[in-house]
């Protein structure tokens, strides 16, 4: 739980930089870059990931390959 709150705090901190807010395109780019930075720091395996993938494959049939 502590790790999640730290990652969320880091994401919020990135959004509070006024020089980075350049309109909708800038916000989307900032969100993408923030999530990419968070993903680099993520070290824990995701619980039940196989179950989640199966759900995604069902919801997005034809758009998400299982292999």
QUIPE-V969100 format. One record per run of one state. SS is the DSSP state (helix for helix, strand for strand, loop for the rest). FROM is the first residue (numbers start at 1). TO is the last residue. Records with the same first field share a line. If there is no record, write none. Layout:
# QUIPE-V969100
SS = FROM-TO / FROM-TO
This chain:
# QUIPE-V969100
loop = 1-1 / 16-17 / 21-23 / 42-48 / 60-67
helix = 2-15 / 18-20 / 24-41 / 49-59
